[in-house]
Amino acid sequence: MKRNYIFCILLIFVAAACHQNSKQHNMKSQTSGDSTAFRTGYAEVNGINMYYELHGDKGEYLVLIHGGGSTIGTTFGKILPMLADHYRVVAVELQAHGHTGDRDAPESFEQDADDVAALLSHLHIAKASFFGFSNGGSTAMQIAVRHPAIVNKLVIASAIYKRSGLPPGFFEGMEHATLDNMPKELQDAFLKINPDRSKLLNMFTKDRDRMLHFKDWPDEMLQSVTAPALIINGDRDVVTNAHAVAMSELIKNSRLMILPGSHGAYMGEIETPETGSNIVKLTMEVIREFLDERGEDGR
């Protein structure tokens, strides 16, 4: 096989930085729960006021893109300090999520990709690697398709490109979903940032509608991706492992890692913590190895 597969189906026992320039505004220094300093800011991009955080002061740029219904903290809170030790991390919140404003238009992966690309232009970051989880992984793929010049590498975690990547009944269930069905951890995290419940409902509705109207992407779209990609899935993920395998076959320069656990458990996502497991540490080691190695084209 031309693909290098990594299958880890085992029991495991075992930010003050980045570019400052005249276009950045409302930048503030903050301290996370582990006393690590980082900076926050907002940028006007494509008609929304987009929130971002800058963590780490060495290494190459790595952009983190959260999942649906989520924030930077709920998706990446567990692993962000580990990544910031090695990379200049730019963590974003997408349209209508967390601190970021909304526009009078539906959400789409294509628009999210354009928003993230515009943010990097605003920050004068010419090129970066992108780590997207769930919906954020689909956004990362769209960035690679729509803005290939800014992409170094991709980490695509638990993401889809076709409806068949989700289990039977998923979309039928989504048609009847209400805010009450949204995980409490995600609701609480949003309301801690923005206590306006109408905005929480707006975000939920737009996320739901995006999935209900999602149309399959052609195989040729993924085949056009030239950036090296690491595709990650959980062996009990909501995204089927067969779908992750199919993605890895289509993206020419890709690797596949299937890890024990459910949707996001391998990276400490807030809904699926793996208590007493070293799986998150293992995941980060593989991601770092992937990001740090260099191919013949220098990336």
C-alpha positions as CSV (number, residue, x, y, z in Angstrom):
1,M,0.0,0.0,0.0
2,K,1.2,3.5,-0.8
3,R,-0.3,4.7,2.4
4,N,1.4,4.6,5.8
5,Y,-1.3,3.5,8.2
6,I,-0.9,3.8,11.9
7,F,-3.4,1.7,13.8
8,C,-3.2,2.1,17.6
9,I,-6.1,-0.1,19.0
10,L,-4.6,-0.9,22.3
11,L,-5.4,-0.5,26.0
12,I,-3.2,2.3,27.2
13,F,-1.9,1.8,30.7
14,V,0.4,3.3,30.4
15,A,0.4,32.5,25.4
16,A,2.3,35.6,25.0
17,A,3.4,35.7,21.5
18,C,3.0,35.7,17.8
19,H,2.8,38.6,15.4
20,Q,2.1,42.1,16.8
21,N,1.2,44.7,14.2
22,S,-0.9,47.8,13.7
23,K,-3.9,45.8,12.4
24,Q,-4.3,43.8,15.6
25,H,-6.7,45.4,18.0
26,N,-8.2,44.8,21.4
27,M,-5.2,42.5,22.2
28,K,-5.2,41.5,25.9
29,S,-2.8,39.3,27.9
30,Q,-4.5,36.6,29.9
31,T,-3.5,33.6,32.1
32,S,-5.0,30.2,31.8
33,G,-5.8,27.8,34.6
34,D,-2.2,26.4,34.5
35,S,-0.8,29.9,34.8
36,T,0.4,29.9,31.1
37,A,0.2,33.4,29.6
38,F,-1.4,34.0,26.3
39,R,-2.9,36.8,24.3
40,T,-6.4,37.4,22.9
41,G,-7.8,39.6,20.2
42,Y,-10.5,40.3,17.8
43,A,-10.3,41.0,14.0
44,E,-12.9,42.2,11.6
45,V,-13.0,39.6,8.9
46,N,-15.7,39.1,6.2
47,G,-18.3,41.0,8.2
48,I,-17.8,39.3,11.6
49,N,-15.8,40.2,14.7
50,M,-13.6,37.1,15.0
51,Y,-12.0,36.1,18.3
52,Y,-8.6,34.5,18.4
53,E,-5.9,33.5,21.0
54,L,-2.2,33.4,20.6
55,H,-0.3,30.8,22.6
56,G,3.4,29.9,22.6
57,D,6.4,31.8,21.4
58,K,8.5,29.3,19.4
59,G,8.2,27.0,16.5
60,E,6.0,27.2,13.4
61,Y,2.5,28.4,13.3
62,L,-0.3,26.0,14.1
63,V,-4.0,27.0,13.8
64,L,-6.6,25.2,15.9
65,I,-10.2,25.0,14.7
66,H,-12.8,23.8,17.1
67,G,-15.8,21.5,16.5
68,G,-19.5,22.2,16.2
69,G,-21.2,23.8,19.2
70,S,-17.8,24.3,20.7
71,T,-15.2,26.9,21.8
72,I,-11.4,26.9,21.9
73,G,-11.5,25.6,25.5
74,T,-14.1,22.8,25.1
75,T,-12.2,21.3,22.1
76,F,-8.6,22.1,22.8
77,G,-8.4,23.0,26.5
78,K,-6.7,19.7,27.5
79,I,-4.0,19.8,24.8
80,L,-3.5,23.5,24.1
81,P,-0.7,23.9,26.7
82,M,1.1,20.8,25.2
83,L,1.0,22.3,21.7
84,A,2.0,25.8,22.9
85,D,5.2,24.4,24.3
86,H,6.3,23.6,20.7
87,Y,4.4,25.8,18.3
88,R,3.1,29.3,17.8
89,V,-0.6,28.5,18.3
90,V,-3.4,30.5,16.8
91,A,-6.7,29.3,18.2
92,V,-9.8,30.6,16.6
93,E,-13.6,30.7,17.3
94,L,-15.8,30.5,14.2
95,Q,-18.9,32.4,13.2
96,A,-21.5,32.5,16.0
97,H,-19.4,30.4,18.4
98,G,-18.0,31.5,21.7
99,H,-16.7,35.1,21.6
100,T,-17.1,35.5,17.8
101,G,-19.9,37.5,16.3
102,D,-22.4,36.3,13.7
103,R,-23.5,37.4,10.2
104,D,-26.9,37.4,8.6
105,A,-26.0,34.3,6.6
106,P,-26.0,30.5,7.3
107,E,-22.8,28.8,8.5
108,S,-20.8,26.8,5.9
109,F,-17.5,25.1,5.9
110,E,-16.5,27.1,2.9
111,Q,-17.2,30.4,4.7
112,D,-15.4,29.3,7.8
113,A,-12.4,28.4,5.7
114,D,-12.4,31.9,4.1
115,D,-12.8,33.5,7.6
116,V,-9.8,31.6,9.0
117,A,-7.7,32.5,5.9
118,A,-8.7,36.2,6.2
119,L,-7.7,36.1,9.9
120,L,-4.2,34.8,9.0
121,S,-3.9,37.5,6.4
122,H,-4.9,40.1,9.1
123,L,-2.2,38.7,11.4
124,H,0.4,38.7,8.6
125,I,0.9,34.9,8.8
126,A,1.8,33.6,5.4
127,K,1.6,29.9,6.1
128,A,0.6,27.6,8.9
129,S,-0.4,24.0,9.7
130,F,-4.0,23.5,10.6
131,F,-5.5,21.1,13.3
132,G,-9.3,20.8,13.0
133,F,-11.5,18.6,15.1
134,S,-14.9,17.4,13.9
135,N,-16.6,20.3,12.0
136,G,-13.2,22.0,12.4
137,G,-11.6,19.2,10.5
138,S,-14.0,19.7,7.6
139,T,-13.1,23.4,7.7
140,A,-9.4,22.5,7.6
141,M,-10.0,20.5,4.5
142,Q,-11.8,23.4,2.8
143,I,-8.9,25.7,3.7
144,A,-6.5,23.2,1.9
145,V,-8.8,23.3,-1.1
146,R,-9.6,27.0,-1.2
147,H,-6.4,28.5,0.1
148,P,-3.6,25.9,-0.6
149,A,-0.8,28.5,-0.5
150,I,-1.3,29.1,3.2
151,V,-1.3,25.4,4.2
152,N,1.8,23.6,5.5
153,K,0.3,20.5,7.0
154,L,-3.2,19.3,8.1
155,V,-4.3,17.3,11.1
156,I,-7.9,16.2,10.4
157,A,-9.6,14.7,13.5
158,S,-13.0,13.0,13.4
159,A,-14.2,14.8,10.3
160,I,-16.4,14.0,7.4
161,Y,-16.6,14.9,3.7
162,K,-19.7,12.8,2.9
163,R,-22.9,12.2,4.7
164,S,-22.2,8.4,4.7
165,G,-19.4,9.1,7.2
166,L,-22.0,9.4,9.9
167,P,-24.1,6.4,11.2
168,P,-27.6,5.5,9.9
169,G,-30.2,7.7,11.5
170,F,-27.8,10.6,12.3
171,F,-29.4,13.1,10.0
172,E,-33.0,11.9,10.8
173,G,-32.2,12.5,14.4
174,M,-30.8,15.9,13.7
175,E,-34.0,17.0,12.1
176,H,-35.8,16.7,15.5
177,A,-32.9,17.9,17.6
178,T,-33.5,20.8,20.0
179,L,-31.3,22.9,22.2
180,D,-32.1,20.5,25.1
181,N,-30.2,17.8,23.1
182,M,-27.0,19.8,23.1
183,P,-24.5,18.5,25.6
184,K,-24.6,20.5,28.9
185,E,-20.9,20.9,28.9
186,L,-21.0,22.8,25.6
187,Q,-24.0,24.9,26.7
188,D,-22.3,25.9,29.9
189,A,-19.1,26.8,28.2
190,F,-20.9,29.0,25.7
191,L,-23.0,30.7,28.4
192,K,-19.9,31.3,30.5
193,I,-18.5,33.4,27.6
194,N,-21.8,34.8,26.4
195,P,-24.7,34.6,28.9
196,D,-27.3,35.5,26.2
197,R,-29.3,32.3,25.7
198,S,-30.7,33.6,22.5
199,K,-27.2,33.6,21.0
200,L,-26.7,30.1,22.3
201,L,-29.9,29.0,20.5
202,N,-28.8,30.9,17.4
203,M,-25.5,29.0,17.3
204,F,-27.2,25.6,17.9
205,T,-29.7,26.3,15.1
206,K,-27.0,27.3,12.6
207,D,-24.9,24.3,13.4
208,R,-27.9,22.0,13.1
209,D,-29.0,23.6,9.8
210,R,-25.4,23.3,8.4
211,M,-25.5,19.5,9.0
212,L,-29.0,19.1,7.7
213,H,-28.1,20.8,4.4
214,F,-24.7,19.3,4.1
215,K,-24.0,18.0,0.6
216,D,-21.3,15.4,-0.2
217,W,-18.0,16.7,-1.5
218,P,-16.7,15.1,-4.6
219,D,-13.8,12.7,-4.3
220,E,-11.8,15.0,-6.6
221,M,-11.9,17.7,-4.0
222,L,-9.9,15.6,-1.6
223,Q,-7.7,14.3,-4.3
224,S,-6.7,17.9,-5.1
225,V,-5.2,18.4,-1.6
226,T,-1.4,18.4,-1.8
227,A,-0.6,19.2,1.8
228,P,0.6,16.3,4.0
229,A,-2.3,15.2,6.2
230,L,-2.7,13.2,9.4
231,I,-6.2,11.8,9.7
232,I,-7.3,10.7,13.2
233,N,-10.4,8.8,14.3
234,G,-11.6,7.0,17.4
235,D,-12.4,3.3,17.1
236,R,-15.8,4.1,18.7
237,D,-16.2,7.5,17.0
238,V,-19.4,8.9,15.6
239,V,-17.5,9.2,12.3
240,T,-17.1,5.7,10.9
241,N,-13.6,4.2,10.6
242,A,-14.4,3.2,7.0
243,H,-14.9,6.9,6.2
244,A,-11.6,7.9,7.7
245,V,-9.9,5.1,5.7
246,A,-11.6,6.5,2.5
247,M,-10.4,10.0,3.3
248,S,-6.8,8.7,3.7
249,E,-7.0,7.0,0.4
250,L,-8.1,10.1,-1.4
251,I,-5.7,12.6,0.1
252,K,-2.4,11.6,-1.6
253,N,0.1,12.5,1.0
254,S,-1.8,11.3,4.1
255,R,-1.5,9.0,7.1
256,L,-4.3,7.4,9.2
257,M,-4.3,6.9,12.9
258,I,-7.2,5.1,14.6
259,L,-7.1,5.3,18.4
260,P,-9.2,3.7,21.1
261,G,-12.1,5.8,22.3
262,S,-15.1,7.8,21.2
263,H,-15.4,11.2,19.4
264,G,-12.5,13.3,20.6
265,A,-11.5,11.1,23.6
266,Y,-8.0,10.8,22.2
267,M,-7.5,14.5,22.6
268,G,-9.3,15.2,25.8
269,E,-12.4,16.9,24.3
270,I,-14.6,18.1,27.1
271,E,-17.5,15.6,26.4
272,T,-15.3,12.5,26.2
273,P,-12.5,12.6,28.9
274,E,-10.5,9.4,29.2
275,T,-9.8,9.3,33.0
276,G,-6.6,7.6,34.0
277,S,-5.5,7.0,30.4
278,N,-2.3,8.1,28.6
279,I,-4.1,8.2,25.3
280,V,-4.0,12.0,25.0
281,K,-0.2,12.0,25.6
282,L,0.2,9.4,22.9
283,T,-1.9,11.4,20.4
284,M,0.1,14.5,21.0
285,E,3.4,12.6,20.5
286,V,2.2,11.3,17.1
287,I,0.9,14.7,16.1
288,R,4.2,16.4,17.0
289,E,6.2,13.8,15.2
290,F,4.0,14.4,12.1
291,L,4.2,18.2,12.3
292,D,8.0,18.2,12.9
293,E,9.2,15.8,10.2
294,R,10.2,17.2,6.8
295,G,9.5,15.7,3.4
296,E,11.3,16.3,0.1
297,D,9.3,19.4,-0.5
298,G,10.4,20.8,2.9
299,R,7.1,20.4,4.6
